[in-house]
Amino acid sequence: DGGITQSPKYLFRKEGQNVTLSCEQNLNHDAMYWYRQDPGQGLRLIYYSQIVNDFQKGDIAEGYSVSREKKESFPLTVTSAQKNPTAFYLCASSTAGSSYNEQFFGPGTRLTVL
Amino acid sequence: GDSVTQMEGPVTLSEEAFLTINCTYTATGYPSLFWYVQYPGEGLQLLLKATKADDKGSNKGFEATYRKETTSFHLEKGSVQVSDSAVYFCALDMDSSYKLIFGSGTRLLVRP
C-alpha cells in the first residue's frame, strides 16, 4: 500500500541533544513538507522540498535542518538551537504540477524534551 | 497575506445533530479549498476539497461549498456520529504555490 511513514511515533530527548525524525513516502511524490503542531493550534510549516537536493525554509525554520538526498525520504533534524522543541511533528507529500496542492500526511512523531 | 479563519471550538453535539463548522478565507487570487480531519494521536486526512467557485466537495456525509462571494467554505453534516469526534482543519492553497495555509482547527465532540 502506498503511503507516508514516520518514525518513531514517540521520541524523547534530553536538552542540548540533536534528534532526527524520519519521513519516507512511496507515493512517487515530488514535494515533501514538515509541519509542527502545538496543542490547540494549527499547523506551521517548517521546511518543504519540491525536488531532490533542493528545499526551502517555511515559516518557522529556525532551529531545524533537513536534507533531500532521495525522492522518497525527507528527514528532519531538531537541533539544540530550537528553543521549544516539544511538539507533534507531521510530514506530508504531494505531486508536482497539479492544479491544486492536495497533501498526504504521515501519522506524526511526538517529540518530548526532558 | 493569505489566511484562513475557523470558528473556535470545541463544538459539542449530541449524536444525530446537524453540524456546521464555519471557515472563511482571505486570498488575493483563486485558491483551492480543503477540509482535513485529524483523529486523536494521528496525522491529517483529506476529507474533501473544492477547486473553483460554486464547487461542492463531499465525502462520508460531509459537504462544503466554495462561496466566492462570501469567501467561505463552511463544513456541514446532517447527522453526526460519535466516530466523527476529531479536529477539523480548513485550508487553502494558491495557484502555483506549494504551500497550504491552515486554519487553527476546530475540535468536534459528539456525545452518545
Contacts between the chains, C-beta under 8 A, distances in Angstrom:
chain1	res1	chain2	res2	distance
A	4	B	43	7.8
A	6	B	43	7.8
A	31	B	98	5.6
A	33	B	98	7.9
A	40	B	104	7.8
A	40	B	105	7.8
A	41	B	104	6.0
A	41	B	105	7.4
A	42	B	89	6.5
A	42	B	102	4.4
A	42	B	103	5.9
A	42	B	104	4.2
A	42	B	105	5.4
A	43	B	44	7.7
A	43	B	89	7.2
A	43	B	102	4.7
A	45	B	99	6.3
A	45	B	100	8.0
A	48	B	98	6.0
A	48	B	99	7.1
A	50	B	98	5.8
A	58	B	99	7.6
A	90	B	43	5.5
A	90	B	44	6.8
A	92	B	43	8.0
A	92	B	44	7.7
A	94	B	98	7.4
A	99	B	32	7.7
A	99	B	51	6.6
A	100	B	32	3.7
A	100	B	49	6.9
A	100	B	51	5.1
A	100	B	93	6.2
A	101	B	32	7.0
A	101	B	93	4.0
A	101	B	97	6.8
A	101	B	98	6.3
A	101	B	99	7.6
A	101	B	100	5.9
A	102	B	34	7.2
A	102	B	46	6.0
A	102	B	49	6.5
A	103	B	46	7.7
A	103	B	100	5.8
A	104	B	46	7.4
A	105	B	36	7.8
A	105	B	43	3.8
A	105	B	44	4.3
A	105	B	45	7.0
A	106	B	43	5.3
A	107	B	42	5.7
A	107	B	43	4.8
A	108	B	41	7.7
A	108	B	42	6.8
A	108	B	43	4.9
